Amino acid sequence: MKTLHTDRLVIRPMSAVADAAFMLTLLNDATWLRFIGDRGVRTLEEAQRYIETGPVDMYARLGFGFCIVESKQTGLALGACGISQRDYLDSPDIGFAFLPQHAGQGYAFEAAAAVLRYAQTELGLTTILATTRLDNLRSQQLLEKLGLRFERLMPHPDGSERQLMVYGIRAPEPDFLS
């Protein structure tokens, strides 16, 4: 996974040691817990393990994963954004999460647009999905702004009665007739 740069942001691979404190905060933020879910990470050691067995492992296996999003101006971590391959989806999915004090400033769109462009052009991914809870209107709006379209509802993989909305963007089929 390479580091991406936008006008205001640096989107870089996570480091288990350097990013554990930030991820501990993000994973336990009320917005994360409400819209993404409790990952049971409560200590720095658990945050390091979460990074090592999640994003770092995915970089090694697939060449992509979730990254830290930092402000170019301050170097401060604002959130996370990236591509993941989940067991319950047939194509990679894009995701994003930012601390509340950095919401509403266009960072999520800027980061997700860069990650989506990278996934399509450099990784060659032809289908990219995203999931969101039914009540996460801000994420739904952002996904649509990125060009993803609602495709279907699916049962939440945690086995609860909740459902997830699945969005997708697909490269056009090649036209062999022209």
The 8 nearest C-alpha neighbors of each residue, nearest first, counted from 0:
[[1, 63, 62, 58, 12, 2, 64, 11],
 [0, 2, 3, 11, 12, 63, 10, 62],
 [1, 3, 11, 10, 12, 0, 4, 9],
 [4, 2, 10, 9, 1, 11, 5, 113],
 [5, 3, 9, 8, 10, 2, 6, 7],
 [6, 4, 8, 7, 9, 3, 113, 109],
 [5, 7, 8, 4, 71, 109, 9, 70],
 [8, 6, 71, 5, 70, 72, 9, 4],
 [9, 7, 70, 71, 5, 69, 4, 6],
 [8, 10, 4, 69, 68, 3, 71, 11],
 [11, 9, 68, 3, 2, 67, 66, 4],
 [10, 12, 2, 66, 67, 9, 3, 13],
 [13, 11, 66, 67, 0, 2, 14, 65],
 [14, 12, 66, 67, 18, 11, 15, 55],
 [13, 15, 17, 18, 16, 12, 50, 55],
 [14, 16, 47, 50, 19, 18, 51, 17],
 [15, 17, 14, 19, 18, 47, 20, 13],
 [18, 16, 14, 15, 19, 20, 13, 21],
 [19, 17, 21, 14, 20, 16, 15, 22],
 [18, 20, 46, 22, 47, 21, 15, 16],
 [21, 19, 23, 22, 18, 43, 24, 46],
 [20, 22, 24, 18, 23, 19, 25, 76],
 [23, 21, 25, 19, 24, 20, 26, 18],
 [22, 24, 20, 26, 21, 46, 25, 19],
 [23, 25, 21, 22, 27, 26, 28, 20],
 [26, 24, 22, 28, 27, 23, 21, 98],
 [27, 25, 23, 24, 28, 22, 31, 40],
 [28, 26, 24, 25, 23, 29, 32, 31],
 [27, 29, 25, 31, 30, 26, 24, 32],
 [28, 30, 32, 31, 33, 27, 26, 34],
 [29, 31, 33, 32, 28, 34, 99, 35],
 [32, 30, 35, 28, 34, 33, 29, 26],
 [31, 33, 36, 29, 37, 30, 35, 34],
 [34, 32, 30, 31, 36, 35, 29, 37],
 [33, 35, 31, 32, 30, 36, 132, 135],
 [36, 34, 31, 32, 33, 37, 30, 131],
 [37, 35, 32, 33, 34, 38, 31, 26],
 [36, 38, 32, 39, 35, 26, 27, 31],
 [37, 39, 40, 36, 26, 32, 27, 49],
 [40, 38, 37, 41, 45, 26, 27, 36],
 [39, 41, 45, 38, 46, 42, 23, 26],
 [42, 40, 39, 45, 23, 43, 46, 27],
 [41, 43, 45, 44, 40, 46, 23, 47],
 [44, 42, 46, 45, 19, 20, 47, 23],
 [43, 45, 47, 42, 46, 48, 19, 41],
 [44, 46, 48, 42, 47, 40, 43, 49],
 [47, 45, 49, 43, 19, 44, 48, 23],
 [48, 46, 15, 44, 19, 50, 45, 49],
 [47, 49, 51, 45, 46, 50, 52, 44],
 [50, 48, 46, 47, 52, 51, 53, 45],
 [49, 51, 53, 47, 15, 48, 54, 52],
 [52, 50, 55, 48, 49, 53, 15, 56],
 [51, 53, 56, 49, 50, 48, 55, 54],
 [54, 52, 50, 56, 51, 49, 55, 57],
 [53, 55, 64, 57, 65, 50, 56, 58],
 [56, 54, 51, 58, 57, 53, 50, 52],
 [55, 57, 59, 52, 58, 54, 53, 51],
 [56, 58, 54, 60, 59, 55, 64, 61],
 [59, 57, 62, 63, 55, 56, 61, 64],
 [58, 60, 56, 57, 62, 61, 55, 63],
 [61, 59, 57, 58, 62, 56, 63, 55],
 [62, 60, 58, 63, 57, 59, 64, 84],
 [61, 63, 58, 0, 59, 60, 57, 64],
 [64, 62, 58, 0, 61, 82, 57, 83],
 [65, 63, 82, 54, 83, 81, 57, 58],
 [64, 66, 81, 80, 54, 82, 79, 83],
 [67, 65, 12, 11, 13, 80, 79, 81],
 [66, 68, 79, 11, 10, 13, 78, 12],
 [69, 67, 10, 78, 79, 77, 76, 9],
 [70, 68, 76, 9, 75, 77, 8, 74],
 [69, 71, 8, 74, 72, 75, 73, 7],
 [72, 70, 8, 7, 74, 73, 9, 69],
 [71, 73, 70, 74, 7, 8, 75, 69],
 [72, 74, 75, 70, 71, 69, 76, 8],
 [75, 73, 70, 71, 69, 72, 76, 9],
 [74, 76, 73, 69, 70, 77, 71, 72],
 [77, 75, 69, 68, 78, 74, 70, 67],
 [78, 76, 69, 68, 97, 75, 98, 101],
 [79, 77, 97, 68, 96, 98, 76, 67],
 [78, 80, 67, 68, 96, 66, 95, 97],
 [81, 79, 95, 65, 66, 94, 111, 96],
 [80, 82, 65, 64, 66, 93, 94, 114],
 [81, 83, 93, 64, 92, 65, 63, 91],
 [82, 84, 64, 92, 91, 85, 93, 81],
 [85, 83, 91, 92, 86, 90, 82, 88],
 [84, 86, 87, 88, 83, 91, 92, 89],
 [87, 85, 88, 84, 89, 156, 90, 91],
 [86, 88, 85, 89, 156, 84, 90, 155],
 [89, 87, 85, 90, 86, 91, 84, 92],
 [88, 90, 87, 91, 86, 85, 84, 128],
 [91, 89, 88, 127, 126, 128, 92, 84],
 [92, 90, 84, 127, 83, 128, 82, 85],
 [93, 91, 128, 129, 127, 83, 82, 84],
 [94, 92, 82, 129, 81, 128, 83, 127],
 [93, 95, 80, 81, 82, 129, 92, 96],
 [94, 96, 80, 79, 107, 81, 97, 111],
 [95, 97, 79, 78, 80, 98, 31, 94],
 [98, 96, 78, 77, 99, 79, 101, 102],
 [97, 99, 100, 101, 78, 77, 25, 102],
 [100, 98, 102, 101, 97, 30, 28, 103],
 [99, 101, 98, 102, 97, 77, 103, 104],
 [102, 100, 99, 98, 77, 97, 104, 103],
 [103, 101, 99, 104, 100, 97, 98, 106],
 [102, 104, 105, 101, 106, 107, 99, 100],
 [103, 105, 102, 106, 101, 107, 108, 100],
 [104, 106, 108, 107, 103, 109, 102, 110],
 [105, 107, 109, 108, 104, 110, 102, 101],
 [108, 106, 110, 109, 105, 111, 95, 97],
 [107, 109, 111, 105, 106, 110, 112, 141],
 [108, 110, 106, 112, 107, 111, 105, 113],
 [111, 109, 107, 113, 108, 112, 106, 114],
 [110, 112, 114, 108, 113, 109, 107, 115],
 [113, 111, 115, 109, 114, 110, 108, 116],
 [114, 112, 116, 110, 111, 115, 117, 109],
 [115, 113, 111, 117, 116, 112, 118, 81],
 [114, 116, 118, 112, 117, 113, 111, 119],
 [115, 117, 113, 119, 114, 118, 120, 112],
 [118, 116, 114, 121, 120, 115, 119, 113],
 [119, 117, 122, 115, 116, 124, 120, 121],
 [118, 120, 123, 124, 116, 117, 122, 121],
 [121, 119, 117, 123, 118, 116, 122, 124],
 [120, 122, 117, 123, 118, 119, 116, 124],
 [121, 123, 118, 124, 119, 120, 117, 62],
 [124, 122, 119, 120, 121, 125, 118, 117],
 [123, 125, 119, 122, 118, 126, 127, 120],
 [126, 124, 170, 169, 123, 119, 127, 168],
 [127, 125, 169, 124, 168, 90, 170, 128],
 [128, 126, 92, 91, 168, 167, 90, 169],
 [127, 129, 167, 92, 166, 91, 93, 90],
 [130, 128, 92, 166, 93, 165, 167, 94],
 [131, 129, 165, 164, 163, 166, 128, 132],
 [130, 132, 164, 163, 135, 133, 129, 165],
 [131, 133, 163, 135, 134, 164, 34, 162],
 [132, 134, 135, 164, 163, 131, 162, 136],
 [133, 135, 132, 136, 34, 131, 137, 139],
 [136, 134, 132, 137, 138, 133, 131, 139],
 [135, 137, 139, 138, 134, 140, 133, 132],
 [136, 138, 140, 139, 135, 141, 142, 134],
 [139, 137, 141, 140, 136, 135, 142, 131],
 [138, 140, 136, 142, 137, 141, 143, 135],
 [141, 139, 137, 143, 138, 142, 136, 144],
 [140, 142, 144, 138, 143, 139, 137, 145],
 [143, 141, 145, 139, 147, 144, 140, 138],
 [142, 144, 147, 146, 140, 145, 141, 148],
 [143, 145, 141, 146, 142, 140, 147, 108],
 [146, 144, 142, 143, 147, 141, 112, 108],
 [147, 145, 143, 144, 148, 142, 168, 167],
 [148, 146, 168, 167, 143, 142, 166, 145],
 [147, 149, 166, 167, 143, 150, 146, 168],
 [148, 150, 166, 165, 151, 167, 147, 164],
 [151, 149, 166, 165, 148, 167, 152, 164],
 [152, 150, 165, 164, 149, 153, 166, 163],
 [151, 153, 164, 163, 165, 162, 154, 150],
 [152, 154, 163, 162, 155, 164, 151, 165],
 [155, 153, 162, 156, 163, 161, 160, 152],
 [154, 156, 162, 157, 161, 163, 158, 159],
 [157, 155, 158, 154, 87, 159, 153, 162],
 [156, 158, 155, 159, 154, 161, 160, 36],
 [159, 157, 156, 155, 160, 154, 161, 162],
 [160, 158, 161, 157, 155, 156, 154, 162],
 [159, 161, 162, 158, 154, 155, 157, 156],
 [162, 160, 159, 155, 154, 163, 158, 132],
 [161, 163, 154, 155, 153, 152, 160, 164],
 [164, 162, 132, 153, 131, 152, 155, 130],
 [163, 165, 152, 131, 130, 132, 151, 133],
 [166, 164, 130, 151, 150, 129, 152, 149],
 [167, 165, 149, 148, 129, 150, 128, 147],
 [168, 166, 128, 147, 148, 127, 129, 169],
 [167, 169, 147, 127, 126, 128, 148, 146],
 [170, 168, 126, 125, 171, 167, 127, 147],
 [169, 171, 125, 172, 126, 168, 124, 119],
 [172, 170, 169, 173, 125, 174, 168, 126],
 [171, 173, 174, 170, 169, 175, 125, 126],
 [174, 172, 175, 171, 170, 176, 177, 125],
 [173, 175, 176, 177, 172, 171, 170, 169],
 [176, 174, 177, 173, 172, 171, 170, 125],
 [175, 177, 174, 173, 172, 171, 170, 169],
 [176, 175, 174, 173, 172, 171, 170, 169]]
